[in-house]
Amino acid sequence: MKRKHSAEKNRLAISFSFVICFICAVVHGELRLSVTSSGEIFAGGPVASEAQQAFENRIKEQSEGKIKLISFKPTKTKFTDVELDDRIFCEMEFQSEVQVLDQCFWVINYHDRPLTFKTFPSSRSNTANKSVRERAIQVERSGDKFTFSGSIWFRPATNIWTVAGFASTSDPEPSGDVASQTCVNNLRQLGVSFLLWSVENGDQYQFNVSTNKGGTLELCNRDKAGFDANAIAHFRLLSDTLGTPGVLVCPADLSKKSASGFPQLQSANISYRLRTGREVNERNLNEALAVCPLHKHVLKADGSVEASQE
């Protein structure tokens, strides 16, 4: 493909001050189009329902049925400054939502393609190529939904438009309600894990138990609000009760990635801010134990979660 920075030779003169009407000639026929002066097509362009079907087929084929399209909304169809074999391409921009039906790694740029739906089982996370993992979204729960925007490229054929390719214009993000609820569930699991550790250690959380007795008291590094800069050390002691370090990542926090294991846990693998101190124990119901900085959900010291209404 080559980009044209000069006026398109295939376009006819402006027939109205704000509308360009022209004919795009192809080998075996013609496509008659109505286009605004900005290049947006408002008649004669690709059909939205056919674009949605092509997109849905691509998702189903590449994901082998593990991802399904929930919604598809075209936002704009326009001509591009790209030509191939003297044919003008057009682009349909869209917003969409998909649902991932199983725990997996979703690789959105497989083999450096601009938008793919290739998935790998979570069990293969340690054997997958590093570059593949870096371009993948780890889906922790079956049924999680993601929203993103993208484009479908079309080229002219005999009286029709055919799909030439797909591209994303934004990274997939967890759908708002799903991400928030998953965050609440993460905090609840975290609360249970803290309580289980406490039961086995004299009804005290690990940050209130000396390192000589298996705790992390001497490792605390709190600010004035009680938030601990050394949360990694406290969370690592939950490996037996928490199960997976993925619970420490809020699904809406795209800046964090789940650690492969608790020994590898770093700040880049933790979304939640942890509070420590003598007053943070299961008897003080109003004390905050952990907070999600994105959703503002609060895990209380007694293990309950106060969900934000923001």
LUMLUM-338932 format. One record per residue: residue in one letter; x, y, z of N, C-alpha, C in turn. Coordinates in steps of 0.001 Angstrom, whole numbers, plus 500000, padded with zeros to 6 digits. Layout:
N
AXYZXYZXYZ ...
***
This chain:
310
M500833498810500000500000500000500000500872501246500000 K500427502295499323501156503553499339500201504685499662 R500672505664500409499832506762500814499943507897499809 K498800508511499494498755509627498556498585510920499333 H499488511840499150499371513121499821498848514195498872 S498705513849497601498143514770496615496682514447496405 A495976515281495643494547515066495382494353513763494636 E493286513045494963493017511758494337492592511973492891 K493293511322491975492972511514490562491662510862490175 N491167509909491006489928509207490690488689509977491112 R488850511087491802487696511825492287487305512925491305 L486033513119491105485543514154490220485427515481490945 A485033516491490238484954517833490811483837517930491827 I483918518934492679482893519178493683481628519679492998 S480503519018493275479253519415492644478423520312493547 F478695520273494852478058521177495805479139521738496718 S478832522799497398479842523432498247480249522546499406 F479370521633499831479670520809500996479603519319500718 V479270518919499489479149517510499160479901517206497875 I480641516113497876481294515639496661480550514404496199 C480091514361494979479453513184494410480349512685493293 F480801511423493366481693510945492322481491509458492107 I482102508932491061482038507522490726483426506929490870 C483527505859491637484791505149491783484761503962490829 A485515504020489755485467502973488735486287501768489157 V485766500584488915486493499353489158486502498541487873 V487201497422487902487420496657486678486127496158486063 H485233495635486900484029494993486362482745495737486680 G482821496950487114481593497650487441481869498963488124 E480846499574488637480986500874489269480283500896490622 L480855501674491546480243501925492837479931503415492898 R478652503751492980478261505154493016478124505595494479 L478860506632494816478972507039496211478640508514496393 S478164508847497597477983510229498010478875510476499212 V479724511486499079480766511705500059480813513183500452 T480985513469501742481112514849502192482491515389501833 S482669516657501973483942517292501635485088516795502516 S484757516244503679485792515706504570486126514250504254 G485445513688503251485727512312502854484837511275503492 E483849511696504290482954510744504932481874510287503957 I481680508983503860480698508401502939479344508327503628 F478317508886502998476985508805503595476002508041502711 A476429507574501558475582506737500697476464505941499759 G476120504662499575476843503815498644478050503105499216 G478334503308500505479492502670501115479194501255501585 P480117500631502274479906499284502805478685499230503716 V477975498111503699476773497926504506477174497517505924 A476605498190506923476983497944508313476732496502508742 S475599495939508328475264494566508734476255493567508159 E476708493803506928477683492905506316479048493055506983 A479380494287507363480644494513508082480623493805509428 Q479500493886510124479377493227511417479507491717511272 Q478900491154510239478973489713510025480401489275509730 A481106490072508910482495489749508594483361489814509851 F483107490811510700483853490969511944483559489814512891 E482299489446512982481897488339513848482527487029513394 N482574486814512076483195485599511539484685485562511844 R485345486709511736486774486773512026487040486419513495 I486248486980514392486411486702515820486230485214516106 K485158484644515575484853483236515826485948482325515276 E486424482632514066487443481798513432488769481862514178 Q489246483070514493490560483209515111490575482736516563 S489485482958517281489445482566518695488976481133518887 E488597480482517798488069479113517843486868479028518792 G486028480069518721484795480071519500484938480528520941 K486128480943521345486339481347522747485970482807523001 I485810483589521928485407484996522055484197485217521156 K483213485936521659482049486228520824481738487723520845 L481196488198519743480845489602519600479528489880520315 I479517490897521175478311491281521909477615492454521234 S478381493456520834477792494620520175478766495187519154 F478200495810518119478999496402517033478281497655516569 K478950498807516684478326500072516317479247500872515403 P478937500942514095479732501790513193479584503257513580 T480664504006513557480627505420513916480905506341512738 K481669505852511765481987506678510600482554505807509488 T482174506101508252482757505438507086483349506520506198 K484611506382505826485293507440505093486322506862504142 F486756507713503210487846507321502329489164507550503024 T490145506743502679491480506868503252492416507443502201 D493627507735502616494642508207501670495548507057501244 V494966505855501196495719504655500828495199504094499510 E496119503685498644495755503035497391496529501732497250 L495913500778496582496565499526496230496062499138494856 D497001498948493909496627498628492524495671499675491967 D495943500949492277495138502069491782493692502020492257 R493452501344493354492107501300493924492089502066495247 I491037502833495417490897503616496635490249502757497720 F490796502818498905490239502068500025489330502966500859 C488364502344501530487585503087502512487664502358503850 E487321503090504889487501502610506258486230502851507057 M485739501803507725484582501931508606485071501874510047 E484927502985510763485295503021512176484135502475513007 F484465501799514105483407501194514918483791501145516387 Q482783500936517212482957500623518629482325499267518874 S482949498445519692482428497093519882482664496599521300 E481943495546521635482117494848522905482153493357522621 V483109492672523221483225491223523058483223490563524422 Q482879489293524430482895488502525667483821487314525478 V484715487117526437485645485992526417485038484870527249 L484837483721526634484047482656527245484836481726528149 D486170481868528187486968480965529011488221481700529477 Q488827481230530551490089481790531013491150481548529943 C491888482590529599492871482429528530493749483669528445 F494710483614527543495457484785527130494959485170525738 W494470486390525607493998486885524313495101487759523715 V495665487292522600496738488024521930496116488939520889 I496203490236521113495506491185520238496338491596519023 N497650491285519038498514491608517887499357490400517513 Y498715489277517260499427488040516958500200488192515647 H501488487846515687502371487992514519502374489422513996 D502258490389514923502320491818514609501173492299513731 R500083491546513662498913492031512933498188493065513780 P497494494030513126496912495147513873495739494793514781 L495042493679514542493959493251515432493695491771515236 T493930490995516280493689489557516196492939489087517434 F492397487878517347491624487292518448492161485901518792 K493466485724518611494124484465518926494161484278520437 T493826483097520913493842482823522346494728481627522665 F495284481640523871496067480525524390495529480173525768 P495459478900526112494991478519527451495875479113528529 S495286479439529665496048480005530782497143479058531236 S496926477771531070497904476773531501499187476836530692 R499144477516529527500337477623528692501055478941528881 S500701479679529940501270481018530135502789480987530294 N503306479927530907504743479864531155505530479397529941 T504850478778528981505538478268527800505341479155526588 A504378480089526653504133480978525524505332481895525309 N505572482236524064506650483132523712506524484453524468 K507643484997524950507605486220525755506967487369525008 S507325487525523726506762488628522948505260488471522776 V504787487209522731503356486961522636502669487365523939 R503259487000525075502675487341526372502591488844526569 E503594489573526073503604491021526250502478491694525481 R501994491053524415500910491641523622499564491009523960 A499519490260525055498309489521525401497590490139526588 I496288489916526618495453490279527755495135488999528511 Q495448488969529794495136487793530590493696487893531083 V492876486951530654491474486912531066491368485937532228 E491111486473533426491125485662534643489836484885534845 R488717485389534288487423484762534555486635484555533278 S485982483437533186485110483157532053483970484169532024 G483661484660530842482548485578530687482907487047530785 D484184487380531032484583488785531105484340489469529760 K483919490735529817483635491496528607484630492633528445 F484906492972527186485855494034526882485293494927525782 T485564496213525885485158497162524863486403497738524191 F486296498058522923487387498699522194486845499281520896 S487614500156520301487247500732519009488235500258517955 G487809500279516702488664499798515633488170500242514268 S488773499665513243488422499993511870488390498729511031 I487490498710510062487462497662509045487775498331507712 W488758497783507015489168498341505724488455497582504605 F488011498334503615487315497742502473487983498175501168 R487930497282500166488386497633498819487243497367497842 P487186498111496757486088497943495797486261496694494947 A485146496023494712485116494889493788483971495157492804 T483448494142492159482397494328491166481088494706491850 N480811496001491893479584496537492470479432496264493972 I480502495851494613480431495583496051481731496025496717 W481684496088498042482892496319498821483286495006499490 T484567494678499453485044493467500115486001493852501235 V486011493047502301486845493327503468488316493113503124 A489130494113503466490570494025503201491378493809504477 G490811494167505621491561493976506858490883494636508044 F491450494367509222490914494896510473492048495550511260 A491693496547512052492682497203512907491991497727514152 S492741497796515256492202498387516487492743499800516623 T491915500698517139492354502066517389492434502358518881 S492071501393519711492241501510521155492421500114521732 D493134500023522840493324498725523492492019498270524139 P491741496970524077490534496466524752490580496757526243 E489480497236526789489366497504528213488159496761528779 P488255496277530001487096495601530609485880496520530620 S484727495967530303483496496751530347483292497274531759 G482810498505531868482743499191533150482113498388534264 D480906497877534079480219497173535149480907495867535496 V481408495168534490482090493889534727483402494111535468 A484157495115535029485439495393535672485248495784537128 S484245496604537395483986497043538761483584495877539652 Q482719495012539148482281493866539949483425492890540185 T484260492701539166485423491826539327486373492392540363 C486510493718540370487359494371541363486832494115542772 V485526494233542948484913493946544255485201492501544664 N485050491578543726485314490166544012486775489942544392 N487682490650543702489104490541544046489344490956545491 L488753492068545880488935492569547244488333491604548269 R487202491005547931486600490028548840487522488825549033 Q488105488330547941489045487211548047490262487614548870 L490699488845548669491842489336549423491514489398550909 G490303489846551228489874489909552621489819488544553276 V489274487564552574489214486192553090490615485657553340 S491520485957552413492894485481552551493575486069553785 F493371487352554012493928487985555210493351487355556478 L492034487122556480491384486540557660491890485121557932 L492083484342556893492598482984557066494001483008557667 W494833483946557197496184484053557763496095484451559237 S495171485349559538495009485823560908494583484697561848 V493655483867561404493154482757562227494289481830562651 E495228481641561748496330480716562031497497481387562749 N497370482693563014498495483416563613498037484367564730 G497263483823565635496876484560566830495935485716566581 D495091485605565561494118486651565227494783487997564928 Q495928487940564303496640489149563887497007489046562403 Y496910490176561718497370490205560327498889490199560308 Q499459489745559218500902489518559143501734490774559422 F501210491951559062501980493182559281501989493601560751 N501254492870561588501284493103563035501956491957563781 V502590491061563046503301489917563620504774490034563246 S505655489845564212507094489987563984507597489003562921 T508633489425562245509267488531561265509843487305561962 N510181487424563243510700486279563999509632485199564180 K508350485602564004507248484661564154506521484424562827 G507198484770561755506631484496560429505836485627559823 G505826486805560494505078487937559977505939488920559203 T505443490156559082506170491176558304506218492517559048 L506047492506560368505956493741561150507132494676560892 E508341494146560924509530494979560770509730495484559339 L508940494982558424509078495380557016508096496483556618 C507258496918557574506265497950557263506934499275556915 N506345499978555977506853501285555545505650502161555197 R505000502678556236503726503382556070503911504879555877 D502956505480555132502905506930555078501938507425556162 K501639508713556198500800509268557257499377508717557229 A498914508303556048497557507761555921497509506264556194 G498679505668556449498726504249556757498965503348555553 F499075503935554363499325503109553183500792502684553163 D500986501390552915502311500800553054503013500686551703 A504220501241551625505005501191550390505632499818550167 N505601498973551182506188497636551059505106496566551043 A504029496849550319502907495904550267503319494554549698 I504345494555548859504794493301548242505098492250549295 A505833492643550332506225491688551384505006491134552100 H504005491968552352502806491522553066501958490595552191 F501840490929550911501027490108550006501673488745549732 R502977488689549725503660487420549435503310486341550468 L503008486754551686502669485768552722501276485175552515 L500532485696551536499186485175551263499182484130550161 S500352483687549748500431482766548605499630481488548821 D499599480975550047498885479724550304497373479923550356 T496929481098550801495489481323550980494848482061549803 L495628482881549112495076483657547991495060482851546696 G496030481972546534496039481088545366496751481665544166 T496266482791543641496851483376542445497147484854542656 P498302485337542196498617486759542332497780487638541413 G497053487014540489496201487778539590495112488544540310 V494743488089541508493704488758542305494160490150542726 L495457490390542739495995491678543172495931492746542081 V495448492383540898495361493321539780493897493634539490 C493540494911539580492197495336539190492080495211537675 P491001494624537160490882494415535701490836495714534903 A490521496830535562490494498113534859491861498793534835 D492819498220535562494156498814535652495058498218534578 L495104498870533421495873498353532297497370498589532469 S497761499330533502499177499569533749499821498431534529 K499005497498535025499518496388535826499284495057535121 K500191494138535357500080492782534820500200491774535951 S499469490679535842499546489643536863500927489005536882 A501461488798538081502752488122538214502583486642537915 S503644486011537459503582484574537154503539483739538421 G503940484317539544503910483624540831504213484614541944 F503951484222543173504192485129544301505672485459544505 P506611484544544243508028484918544380508433486018543400 Q507725486127542268508051487132541252507268488436541437 L506490488526542507505614489669542715506396490973542842 Q505976491994542054506575493316542104505456494364542125 S505832495617542299504824496682542341504038496771541038 A504660496361539925503982496376538624502882495331538537 N502783494475539560501793493400539584500718493634540641 I500661494841541187499722495131542270498977496435541991 S497649496355541970496818497552541799496403498157543131 Y496127497297544107495488497743545347496482498316546348 R496070499412546993496886500056548016496551499438549376 L497567498985550066497387498284551330497700499211552500 R496823499177553524497048499920554761497473498947555860 T498442499349556626498912498515557730498949499345559010 G499135498669560152499192499348561448498446498554562505 R498738498817563752498117498087564856496598498212564845 E496109499391564433494664499617564432493957498881563291 V494722498401562317494129497665561183494051496196561566 N492930495822562148492698494428562521491199494142562384 E490837492885562424489458492494562123488433492978563147 R488878493501564282487946494013565285487556495473565022 N488350496170564248488066497565563908487344497630562564 L486015497620562635485211497475561423485362498642560459 N485670499823560951485715501003560098487092501284559495 E488079500473559871489418500674559322489520500079557917 A490130500819557013490344500320555656491601499468555626 L491502498315554987492646497419554828493293497591553451 A492458497736552417492968497929551059491978498772550270 V492509499506549295491676500408548488492035500253547026 C491015500236546160491258500273544722491348501737544299 P492476502188543771492618503606543393491794503987542165 L491323503006541410490539503299540210489049503368540516 H488509502316541131487073502257541408486710502863542765 K487707503052543620487496503573544976486772502580545887 H486728501304545511486171500287546398487120500114547587 V486543499823548768487357499724549980487154498362550642 L488249497679550892488235496452551690488425496850553140 K487435496559553974487515496906555395488344495855556153 A488787496231557329489665495366558113488984494084558570 D487630494080558602486916492861559004486636491933557823 G487133492296556623486953491452555444485786491840554564 S484962492785554984483840493240554145484335494249553112 V483552494433552061483932495371550990482855496445550870 E483294497667550872482410498807550659482578499261549214 A481589498935548375481679499256546956481325500724546724 S482162501393545970481924502791545651480790502911544652 Q480044504010544726478948504261543795479358505242542710 E480644505579542653481118506520541627481026505896540237 
***
